[in-house]
Amino acid sequence: MIDVTLIGIGTGNPDHVTVAAAKAMNAADLILIPLKGADKADLAGLRMEICRACVTNPATRIVAFDLPVRDPATPDYLTRVGDWHDAIAMVWQEAIEAHLRQGGGAGVAFLVWGDPSLYDSTLRIAERLARQMPLRLRVIPGITAIQALCAAHAIPLNDLAAPVVITTGRQLRQTGWPADAETVVVMLDAGGAFATVETGGIEIWWGAYVGMAQERLIAGPLDKVAGQILETRAAARADHGWIMDVYLMRRSR
């Protein structure tokens, strides 16, 4: 039986790592760091930086592994992602079998951006892994990008006595503004899904690399700042080769 711990590490700032997360990292025999290609090398570097800041146990080993990429030839999105998750689970298994010592301490840990429960597929990949090898799964919650965004803009997530809808850029493009929603949080946007909604009476709070040194924040009426966000986002992506952004939109009551 292998212990697998999924550790939420926030949005990339070592200060976002909770005490519980740091303890779990130091209790692990092995921490596996995914490599996503040269254009996203900074992401692995950030995980390594967090390990350097938090791991003090000399017995904890940190090993990088190559992450598979999605096959663009598969036209259906859900099928493409499902196949990708299958491939990642297989690579996880190979890395664990190659690097985890037999009877190796407290098992293996993976560092997850934000929180493993919110728009992240690490738990689904772990479920696939459990079909291939016996494991005990533990999750350490982390600071989400939504929490970091609201804190950066000093705003509440919800309006008074009002619900919040959390969705993706893909869904916003396909279905438009969610019915009866006043506050909508959008994650995993390939870029500019907010430009597809009717902008009148909507405020937006946008952030990229929230909580990190290169943080970018823009807020205001959507019809006035949408262009500025698109330009800032494109420039930031060009500068860094990758971008993680999130935004909240709210209709005026």
Helices and strands as residue ranges (DSSP letters): E 2-8, G 14-16, H 19-27, E 30-35, G 38-40, H 41-54, E 61-66, H 77-99, E 108-112, H 122-130, E 135-140, H 145-153, E 164-168, H 169-175, E 183-187, G 193-196, E 202-208, E 216-221, H 222-240, E 245-251
